[in-house]
Amino acid sequence: MFFMQESMPKLLIQGGKPLRGEVRISGAKNAALPVLCAALLTRETLAIRNIPQLNDVTTMLALLTQMGVSIKTETNNAIELSVENLTCLTAPYEMVKTMRAAILVLGPLLARAGEATISLPGGCAIGMRPVDQHIKGLEAMGAEITIKHGYIHAVAKKLRGTRIVMDIVTVTGTENLMMAATLAQGTTIIENAAREPEVIDLANCLNAMGAKVRGAGSDIITIEGVSTLHGAMHTVMPDRIETGTFLAAACATGGDIFLKETNARLLDAVLDKLTEAGAGIQSGDNWIHLKMNTKPRAVNLRTAPYPAFPTDMQAQFMSLNCVADGTAIITETIFENRLMHVQELKRMNADIKVEGHTAIIRGITQLDGANVMATDLRASASLIIAGLVAQGVTVIDRIYHLDRGYEAIEEKLSALGAHIKRAVGNSCDLARTAEW
Ligand code: EPU
């Protein structure tokens, strides 16, 4: 076990360099994953552009291949998917446990093939994350669903359109039901739908395939079922969380960065908080420029569904607040266990107290580099930001979380002047011998 830890790659960061320069933002992970699943809804080819190269995308492609999808890689970021015949209607435990978004094959499989067997995702590090709303919605559309031996088994000769009122705002829940409804008989109305931009991106893809989806981006989505969907070409939207992560890192390090191929309109709540923290921000159609002239000021925030402040940016703002002037209060309202990075930040000397779902962060002058462990994807990003502002070397273990969701992050940060690299070995030795 000890040996295994040593052989796993780690990230080494030497703090103290402000981020400066230009970086291209990748396609959004959380838009790409549902769009890949949309390929299951048609016999024709779905061409997808701006697909990020991430481990979650690789896992999803492996799952789809197993189901009979043929994948043609055009370039690094462009692929074509087609599935004449579905050969397997099961998403096995091994895949769903590494990537919960695998639940997104449920709606499309049921709509096209009338049957699907998907492993129950189970809890994960950041919370319980049940899928009851996905199931409730599909049952309302006429699916018969049983749960046995840890698998959801769903059958429906033909799904029927209906009115579904979601008990809770769920992003993948809304996406699953929206995909299922495209091929249902009649009209489906999803109320209390998620308004996240990734839901709009998926609706745009589905509409390009001949679906009739209206209202995506609002809390009422109406889907008029059609008999078949056809091939299409879709370009995945920019990753608003990657964008926000680079901006928070530049703000924390006193940097000056220009992000291209992104969209400021997807990030209003995040940009407002960065401005409150003292950042000068300008943006155009597909770019954002952030310049920091002062030490950041502490900013309070509370996560909530879009368009409010995203839970996926909470950890990065925790690190920013660690080195800000003043005291900040951060409240996490979406996931019940998404403050695990606090323990790791405290190893770097951060002054944070947790009370329930709230963290109280008192800004200090300087974090100390330390050996820390990533506990989930966005926690990894927060530790990188902390490492970039810390004095000395930070070694981040368990970066497999990071590789699930950030494309070429070391290359991008290095291009902005950060001292960051990947290495294998014992954390203490790595910290002692690190050189740039
Ligand atoms: N929930 C239920 N029942 C359900 C579905 C959700 O109680 O049937 C609860 C969840 O437990 C959670 C809340 O509803 O407390 C919101 O969860 P949601 O379903 O919206 O999350 P998700 O769809 O599983 C997506 C993103 C997450 C992001 C959340 C919230 C994808 C693939 N994942 O997850 O992204 O945090 O929405 O915005 O779109 C990440 O990228 O790091 C990440 C975790």
Residues whose N, C-alpha, C, O or C-beta is under 5 A from the ligand:
A	BS01	EPU	N30 A101 M128 R129 P130 V131 D132 Q133 H134 I168 V169 T170 V171 T172 G173 T311 D312 I334 F335 L377 R378
